[in-house]
Amino acid sequence: MAASQITAAGRLRHACLLLCLWTATAWGQQPAGPTEAENGLRLDRLAALGAGGAVAHWAGFRYFEHTWYQGQKRSSIRWLRDWSGDTYLHLDKGGHFIGGMVMSRNLGDALQWAGFAPKAAAGLGAAASWAMLFEVEMRDAYFADWGFSIPDFLANTAGASVPLMHALWPRTQVLGAKFSWWPSPLYLDHEERAADGRPHTRYAIDDYQGMTFWLTVAVEQTLPARLQRRWPDWLGLAVGYSARGMHGANVKSRGPEREYPNLPSAHPEVLLSLDYDVRRLPLGGWIWEPVKQQLNWLRFPAPAVRVWPDFRFYLLYL
């Protein structure tokens, strides 16, 4: 099995779980009536979430066990300590972080819908998402072609912990994380590049050169009270991390062992940009509120400045 297929399989597993959790969250955003709020824990809703989660878990892993887990199995764990980041310059860790964060937040929201108190729901959501991502790593750990990646596990753990941190210490909500992607030539021109023996990426999920991960700051919350009224509550700032010059999917992109020795090593980029909080859009209601919550994981095009490795201004950074 091709290495790029293996990587895509891992990301697809996460995507299926996130889709199920998003659906549960959409149900949970419906406004509760006075009777529901007074009754506390709703066993019918909790049972629905549990049953839906169990079915999704069984169906998802059964599918991938037959589709992807076909390689040589080991009798012991294969530990991966891929700290160097020579393949994706650590952008893949951004994907693990965001994935854990989204799953944890959506699970917590779904449990709140079922009647748990906000802090308890956040704690249970973080624990459940961490457990699911840990299971994925443990399944990978016993296959010769994959393995248990310690950096991936730590990124999963950090991402899953953020919603709980936000619930316990609300002031930390000033910081957030987002993701953006614009297809790179490695993906768009895959067939032509592959035929010419040039760097290429077959799957969109592996197109890390087109991805940027963002640390966002809610500026309004950092200002003195007298200035908060003057700053738009929907406008924030973001620090982005991306990379250029990658050598393709699942191959080293920098260092002496890079895939294409005749090409220079890939290099990271750091950007400063504006950010929009789409949760502040005027659209409301039980349909639009969950949609806005999910859209806010994406960083939409905005002016930006690249500050490393050199200076460049973007009227709209995609």
C-alpha positions as CSV (number, residue, x, y, z in Angstrom):
1,M,0.0,0.0,0.0
2,A,1.3,3.5,-0.9
3,A,2.5,5.7,2.0
4,S,0.3,8.5,0.8
5,Q,-2.8,6.2,1.0
6,I,-1.8,5.3,4.5
7,T,-1.7,8.9,5.6
8,A,-5.0,9.7,3.9
9,A,-6.6,6.8,5.8
10,G,-5.6,8.2,9.1
11,R,-7.0,11.6,8.3
12,L,-10.2,10.1,6.8
13,R,-10.8,8.3,10.1
14,H,-10.7,11.6,11.9
15,A,-12.9,13.2,9.3
16,C,-15.6,10.6,9.8
17,L,-15.6,11.0,13.5
18,L,-15.8,14.8,13.2
19,L,-18.7,14.6,10.9
20,C,-20.7,12.5,13.4
21,L,-19.8,14.9,16.2
22,W,-20.8,17.9,14.1
23,T,-24.2,16.4,13.5
24,A,-24.7,15.8,17.2
25,T,-23.6,19.4,18.0
26,A,-26.1,20.8,15.4
27,W,-28.9,19.0,17.3
28,G,-27.5,20.3,20.6
29,Q,-27.7,24.0,19.5
30,Q,-31.5,24.0,19.5
31,P,-32.7,26.3,22.2
32,A,-33.9,24.4,25.3
33,G,-37.2,25.3,26.9
34,P,-37.6,26.2,30.6
35,T,-38.6,22.6,31.5
36,E,-35.5,21.1,29.9
37,A,-33.2,23.5,31.7
38,E,-34.8,22.7,35.1
39,N,-34.6,19.0,34.6
40,G,-30.8,18.9,34.2
41,L,-29.5,15.7,32.6
42,R,-31.6,14.5,29.8
43,L,-31.3,10.7,29.7
44,D,-33.0,10.4,26.3
45,R,-30.6,12.8,24.7
46,L,-27.6,11.1,26.4
47,A,-28.8,7.7,25.2
48,A,-29.2,9.1,21.6
49,L,-25.6,10.5,21.7
50,G,-24.2,7.2,23.1
51,A,-26.0,5.1,20.6
52,G,-25.0,7.3,17.7
53,G,-21.4,7.4,18.9
54,A,-21.2,3.6,19.3
55,V,-22.6,3.0,15.8
56,A,-20.3,5.5,14.2
57,H,-17.3,4.1,16.1
58,W,-18.1,0.5,15.0
59,A,-18.9,1.3,11.4
60,G,-15.9,3.6,11.0
61,F,-13.3,1.2,12.3
62,R,-14.9,-1.8,10.7
63,Y,-14.6,-0.1,7.3
64,F,-11.0,0.9,7.8
65,E,-10.0,-2.4,9.2
66,H,-11.1,-4.0,5.9
67,T,-9.8,-1.2,3.7
68,W,-6.6,0.1,5.2
69,Y,-5.3,-2.2,8.0
70,Q,-4.0,-4.7,5.6
71,G,-0.3,-4.3,6.1
72,Q,2.1,-6.5,8.1
73,K,1.2,-6.6,11.7
74,R,3.8,-6.6,14.5
75,S,3.9,-8.3,17.9
76,S,5.1,-5.1,19.6
77,I,4.6,-1.4,19.3
78,R,6.6,0.5,16.7
79,W,7.4,3.8,18.4
80,L,7.9,6.8,16.1
81,R,9.9,9.8,17.4
82,D,9.6,12.0,14.4
83,W,10.6,15.2,16.2
84,S,12.7,16.6,13.3
85,G,9.7,17.5,11.1
86,D,11.8,17.0,8.0
87,T,8.8,15.6,6.1
88,Y,6.1,18.3,6.6
89,L,7.9,20.8,8.8
90,H,5.5,20.0,11.6
91,L,2.4,21.2,9.7
92,D,0.9,17.7,10.2
93,K,1.1,18.3,13.9
94,G,-1.1,21.4,13.3
95,G,-3.7,19.1,11.7
96,H,-3.6,16.8,14.8
97,F,-3.9,19.7,17.1
98,I,-6.9,21.2,15.2
99,G,-8.6,17.8,14.9
100,G,-8.4,17.2,18.6
101,M,-9.6,20.6,19.4
102,V,-12.6,20.4,17.1
103,M,-13.6,17.0,18.3
104,S,-13.3,18.0,21.9
105,R,-15.3,21.2,21.5
106,N,-18.1,19.5,19.6
107,L,-18.3,16.6,22.0
108,G,-18.5,19.0,24.9
109,D,-21.3,21.0,23.2
110,A,-23.2,17.8,22.5
111,L,-22.9,16.7,26.2
112,Q,-24.1,20.1,27.3
113,W,-27.1,19.6,25.1
114,A,-27.6,16.3,27.0
115,G,-27.8,18.3,30.2
116,F,-24.2,18.3,31.6
117,A,-22.9,21.4,33.3
118,P,-20.5,23.4,31.0
119,K,-17.3,22.5,32.9
120,A,-18.3,18.8,33.3
121,A,-19.3,18.6,29.6
122,A,-15.9,20.2,28.6
123,G,-14.0,17.7,30.7
124,L,-15.9,14.7,29.4
125,G,-15.6,16.0,25.8
126,A,-11.9,16.3,26.2
127,A,-11.5,12.9,27.7
128,A,-13.7,11.2,25.1
129,S,-11.9,12.8,22.1
130,W,-8.5,12.1,23.6
131,A,-9.5,8.4,24.1
132,M,-10.7,8.1,20.4
133,L,-7.5,9.7,19.0
134,F,-5.4,7.5,21.4
135,E,-7.3,4.4,20.0
136,V,-6.3,5.5,16.4
137,E,-2.7,5.8,17.4
138,M,-2.7,2.4,19.2
139,R,-4.2,0.7,16.1
140,D,-1.5,2.3,14.0
141,A,1.2,1.2,16.6
142,Y,1.1,-2.5,15.7
143,F,1.5,-2.1,11.9
144,A,5.0,-2.1,10.3
145,D,4.1,0.6,7.9
146,W,2.8,3.0,10.5
147,G,3.5,3.1,14.2
148,F,2.7,5.1,17.3
149,S,3.9,8.7,16.7
150,I,4.7,10.4,20.0
151,P,4.6,13.9,18.6
152,D,1.3,13.2,17.0
153,F,-0.1,11.9,20.3
154,L,1.1,15.0,22.1
155,A,-0.5,17.2,19.5
156,N,-3.8,15.3,19.8
157,T,-3.6,15.7,23.6
158,A,-2.9,19.4,23.4
159,G,-5.7,20.1,21.0
160,A,-8.2,18.1,22.9
161,S,-7.3,20.0,26.1
162,V,-7.9,23.5,24.8
163,P,-11.8,23.5,25.1
164,L,-11.4,22.3,28.7
165,M,-8.9,25.1,29.4
166,H,-11.3,27.6,27.9
167,A,-14.1,26.3,30.1
168,L,-12.0,26.3,33.3
169,W,-10.3,29.7,32.7
170,P,-12.6,31.8,30.4
171,R,-10.0,34.5,29.9
172,T,-8.0,32.0,27.9
173,Q,-10.7,32.2,25.2
174,V,-8.9,35.2,23.9
175,L,-6.7,32.7,22.1
176,G,-8.0,30.3,19.4
177,A,-6.9,28.2,16.5
178,K,-8.0,28.1,12.9
179,F,-7.0,26.4,9.6
180,S,-6.9,27.5,5.9
181,W,-6.1,25.7,2.7
182,W,-5.6,26.8,-0.9
183,P,-4.5,24.0,-3.3
184,S,-0.8,24.1,-4.1
185,P,0.7,23.2,-7.5
186,L,1.9,20.0,-5.9
187,Y,-1.7,18.9,-5.7
188,L,-3.3,20.7,-8.7
189,D,-0.6,19.5,-11.2
190,H,-0.1,16.1,-9.6
191,E,-0.3,14.0,-12.7
192,E,2.0,16.2,-14.8
193,R,4.5,16.5,-11.9
194,A,4.5,12.8,-11.2
195,A,5.1,12.0,-14.9
196,D,8.1,14.4,-14.9
197,G,9.6,13.1,-11.7
198,R,8.9,16.3,-9.8
199,P,7.5,16.8,-6.3
200,H,3.8,16.1,-6.2
201,T,1.0,15.3,-3.8
202,R,-1.8,12.9,-4.9
203,Y,-4.3,13.5,-2.1
204,A,-5.7,16.9,-1.0
205,I,-5.4,15.8,2.7
206,D,-1.6,15.6,2.2
207,D,-1.3,18.9,0.5
208,Y,0.4,20.6,3.4
209,Q,2.1,23.2,1.2
210,G,-1.4,24.6,0.6
211,M,-2.2,24.7,4.3
212,T,-1.8,27.4,6.9
213,F,-2.4,27.0,10.7
214,W,-3.4,30.1,12.7
215,L,-3.2,31.2,16.3
216,T,-6.0,33.8,16.6
217,V,-6.4,36.6,19.1
218,A,-9.7,38.2,20.0
219,V,-8.4,41.7,20.2
220,E,-11.6,43.2,21.8
221,Q,-11.1,41.1,24.9
222,T,-7.6,42.3,25.4
223,L,-8.5,46.0,25.3
224,P,-9.4,48.3,28.2
225,A,-13.2,48.8,28.7
226,R,-13.2,52.3,27.2
227,L,-11.6,51.0,24.0
228,Q,-13.7,47.8,23.6
229,R,-16.7,49.9,22.4
230,R,-14.6,51.2,19.5
231,W,-13.1,48.0,18.3
232,P,-15.4,45.7,16.1
233,D,-16.1,42.6,18.1
234,W,-15.8,40.5,14.9
235,L,-12.3,41.6,14.0
236,G,-9.2,39.9,15.4
237,L,-5.6,39.2,14.6
238,A,-3.9,36.0,13.7
239,V,-0.4,34.5,13.5
240,G,0.0,31.9,10.7
241,Y,2.5,29.1,10.1
242,S,3.0,27.5,6.7
243,A,5.7,26.1,4.5
244,R,7.0,26.4,0.9
245,G,9.2,24.2,-1.3
246,M,8.0,20.8,-0.1
247,H,9.1,17.7,-1.9
248,G,5.7,16.0,-1.9
249,A,3.7,13.6,0.3
250,N,5.4,11.3,2.9
251,V,8.9,12.1,1.8
252,K,11.6,14.2,3.5
253,S,11.4,17.8,2.3
254,R,14.5,19.2,4.0
255,G,17.9,18.0,5.3
256,P,20.6,15.8,3.7
257,E,18.1,12.9,3.2
258,R,15.5,15.0,1.3
259,E,13.7,13.2,-1.6
260,Y,15.1,15.6,-4.3
261,P,18.7,16.4,-3.4
262,N,19.0,18.7,-6.4
263,L,16.2,21.0,-5.0
264,P,16.6,23.2,-1.9
265,S,15.1,22.3,1.4
266,A,11.6,23.4,2.2
267,H,11.3,26.3,4.5
268,P,8.7,27.6,7.0
269,E,6.9,30.9,6.8
270,V,5.4,33.0,9.5
271,L,2.6,35.5,8.8
272,L,0.6,38.2,10.5
273,S,-3.0,38.8,9.4
274,L,-6.5,40.0,10.3
275,D,-9.1,37.5,11.4
276,Y,-12.9,37.4,11.3
277,D,-15.1,35.9,14.0
278,V,-18.0,34.6,11.9
279,R,-19.9,33.7,15.1
280,R,-20.7,37.5,15.1
281,L,-22.6,37.3,11.9
282,P,-26.2,38.6,12.3
283,L,-27.8,35.4,11.2
284,G,-29.2,33.4,14.1
285,G,-31.5,30.6,14.9
286,W,-31.1,26.9,15.7
287,I,-29.8,26.2,12.2
288,W,-27.4,29.1,11.7
289,E,-25.8,29.1,15.1
290,P,-24.2,25.6,14.8
291,V,-23.2,26.5,11.2
292,K,-21.4,29.6,12.3
293,Q,-19.7,27.6,15.1
294,Q,-18.3,25.2,12.6
295,L,-17.3,27.9,10.0
296,N,-15.3,29.6,12.7
297,W,-12.7,26.9,12.6
298,L,-11.8,28.2,9.1
299,R,-9.7,31.3,8.6
300,F,-11.3,33.3,5.7
301,P,-9.2,35.3,3.2
302,A,-7.9,38.6,4.7
303,P,-4.9,41.0,4.2
304,A,-1.7,39.5,5.6
305,V,2.0,40.2,5.9
306,R,4.7,37.5,5.7
307,V,7.4,38.3,8.3
308,W,9.6,35.2,7.9
309,P,11.8,34.4,6.1
310,D,11.3,37.7,4.3
311,F,8.7,40.5,4.1
312,R,5.8,40.3,1.7
313,F,2.3,41.9,1.7
314,Y,-0.8,40.0,0.6
315,L,-3.9,42.0,-0.2
316,L,-5.9,38.7,0.4
317,Y,-4.1,35.7,1.8
318,L,-5.9,32.5,0.9
